Amino acid sequence: MVATPLRTALKPYKLPRFKLEGKTAIITGAGHGIGLSLTKLLLKRSVTVVLADTHLSTEARALLSTNPPVALYKQTDVSSPASLKALFEFHRKELGKEADIVVPNAGVYEPEWSNFWGEEREEGAESLQRDAGGQMVMGGGYYKSLRVNLGHPLFATRLAIEGFLRERKEGRVVCVSSIAAQIPNILTPLYCAAKAGINHFVRTLAPLDERLNFRITACAPGLVRTPLWTAPEHADKLAWIDQEKDTWIEPEEVAACIVELIEGNFYKGGSVVEVTKGQRREVQCYNDPGPQGKSISLSRGNDHVEELLKGLEAKLGRGYLEGFT
Ligand SMILES: NC(=O)c1ccc[n+]([C@@H]2O[C@H](COP(=O)([O-])OP(=O)(O)OC[C@H]3O[C@@H](n4cnc5c(N)ncnc54)[C@H](O)[C@@H]3O)[C@@H](O)[C@H]2O)c1
């Protein structure tokens, strides 16, 4: 399939546009990057937003102080089901209704503390533990990033659907996937698996759109200039990018695509929409050609594969790589 430019000639889907003004939204990971850009766009459209994050940037904090009561903050750890439930409860209590829009956007990029190739660093990594709400969860380091990147969008979607049903109203969920769902990268196996999981997950829920007007979709961005790459603690990841060759998308462009998925009538429930520099493309379930256009490459990624193997060898003992050509 050929990539289509912004504002394509796609025929509008039969449903009317979703009116944003006066609606309420939960956005996870709203403290920085894409989530923060989306918050700003939705506030401009008179949507009341509950920002959920472990912590807020100064910019996000300023939004709260300049926008009461339409921007509220609930500190949330999305890896904990109890914390996610408390977030939805907070929305209900503060705003007196269920959320109309839910964007499970929070994510981490194969961090050191939950990295397929790294050490399991947290205590109790192999055992079940109780979280703050008394629920049994996998111990800290056992692929915790999968709980953030995959478990959380699944559970948040489930909570959103329950809310739409309770109030018998149309609703929108946009999960945040990535082109990494389609581009395997040995440096980030957990991240790629989580994002591929999101694509398939939203497709399974496609029938909810026709039946109930609950539209669950996903946005799959390319390389976006956010703290996920640019924060000083992620300098190792930034080294995978060739600043001359690789192309960034700005978070505002991704946020605009998410708004289109919420209010527009181009894309049905179950759609996965890729957003790269200057273009959007619907990712097909079958026979898709894979990511297209700019913002899809990490030109220096391959340079780091040997480093990764050496790290693994160092963990096991010396000499294991000898003899492999
Ligand atoms: N930046 C990119 O190149 C890119 C590309 C494709 C997809 N994405 C996806 O976009 C989404 C947003 O990422 P971003 O690029 O804006 O990065 P970011 O680091 O700027 O924002 C991610 C946010 O998630 C929050 N977060 C992380 N763990 C959390 C937890 N346990 N509980 C609550 N909040 C938590 C962080 O505090 C942060 O505010 C992620 O799902 C990411 O995978 C990013």
The ligand as a MOL file (V3000), in Angstrom:
LIG
                    3D

  0  0  0     0  0            999 V3000
M  V30 BEGIN CTAB
M  V30 COUNTS 44 48 0 0 0
M  V30 BEGIN ATOM
M  V30 1 N 9.3750 9.0010 21.0280 0
M  V30 2 C 9.2560 8.1020 20.0480 0
M  V30 3 O 10.0930 8.0220 19.1320 0
M  V30 4 C 8.0590 7.1810 20.0320 0
M  V30 5 C 7.8130 6.4720 18.8480 0
M  V30 6 C 6.7310 5.6140 18.8030 0
M  V30 7 C 5.9280 5.4570 19.9130 0
M  V30 8 N 6.1920 6.1580 21.0420 0 CHG=1
M  V30 9 C 5.3120 5.9380 22.1840 0
M  V30 10 O 4.6930 7.1460 22.5520 0
M  V30 11 C 4.3060 7.0880 23.9160 0
M  V30 12 C 4.7380 8.3570 24.6180 0
M  V30 13 O 6.1640 8.4050 24.6120 0
M  V30 14 P 6.9960 9.7440 24.4340 0
M  V30 15 O 7.8000 9.5940 23.2250 0
M  V30 16 O 6.1260 10.9200 24.5840 0 CHG=-1
M  V30 17 O 7.9980 9.5750 25.6600 0
M  V30 18 P 8.1730 10.4170 27.0010 0
M  V30 19 O 9.2400 9.7160 27.7520 0
M  V30 20 O 8.3230 11.8550 26.6890 0
M  V30 21 O 6.7570 10.2120 27.7200 0
M  V30 22 C 6.3800 9.0090 28.3100 0
M  V30 23 C 5.6290 9.3480 29.5750 0
M  V30 24 O 5.2130 8.1250 30.2190 0
M  V30 25 C 5.4140 8.2880 31.6070 0
M  V30 26 N 5.5300 6.9820 32.2710 0
M  V30 27 C 6.4960 6.0510 32.1200 0
M  V30 28 N 6.2830 5.0120 32.9540 0
M  V30 29 C 5.1440 5.2930 33.6220 0
M  V30 30 C 4.4030 4.6130 34.6250 0
M  V30 31 N 4.8100 3.4220 35.1210 0
M  V30 32 N 3.2660 5.1770 35.0860 0
M  V30 33 C 2.8560 6.3850 34.6230 0
M  V30 34 N 3.5180 7.0780 33.6710 0
M  V30 35 C 4.6490 6.5460 33.1860 0
M  V30 36 C 6.6940 9.1090 31.7040 0
M  V30 37 O 6.8480 9.7100 32.9880 0
M  V30 38 C 6.5010 10.1170 30.5870 0
M  V30 39 O 5.8250 11.2630 31.0020 0
M  V30 40 C 4.9520 5.8150 24.4850 0
M  V30 41 O 3.9870 4.7970 24.5400 0
M  V30 42 C 6.0070 5.4780 23.4490 0
M  V30 43 O 6.3060 4.1090 23.4150 0
M  V30 44 C 7.2470 7.0300 21.1340 0
M  V30 END ATOM
M  V30 BEGIN BOND
M  V30 1 1 1 2
M  V30 2 2 2 3
M  V30 3 1 2 4
M  V30 4 1 4 5
M  V30 5 2 4 44
M  V30 6 2 5 6
M  V30 7 1 6 7
M  V30 8 2 7 8
M  V30 9 1 8 9
M  V30 10 1 8 44
M  V30 11 1 9 10
M  V30 12 1 9 42
M  V30 13 1 10 11
M  V30 14 1 11 12
M  V30 15 1 11 40
M  V30 16 1 12 13
M  V30 17 1 13 14
M  V30 18 2 14 15
M  V30 19 1 14 16
M  V30 20 1 14 17
M  V30 21 1 17 18
M  V30 22 2 18 19
M  V30 23 1 18 20
M  V30 24 1 18 21
M  V30 25 1 21 22
M  V30 26 1 22 23
M  V30 27 1 23 24
M  V30 28 1 23 38
M  V30 29 1 24 25
M  V30 30 1 25 26
M  V30 31 1 25 36
M  V30 32 1 26 27
M  V30 33 1 26 35
M  V30 34 2 27 28
M  V30 35 1 28 29
M  V30 36 1 29 30
M  V30 37 2 29 35
M  V30 38 1 30 31
M  V30 39 2 30 32
M  V30 40 1 32 33
M  V30 41 2 33 34
M  V30 42 1 34 35
M  V30 43 1 36 37
M  V30 44 1 36 38
M  V30 45 1 38 39
M  V30 46 1 40 41
M  V30 47 1 40 42
M  V30 48 1 42 43
M  V30 END BOND
M  V30 END CTAB
M  END
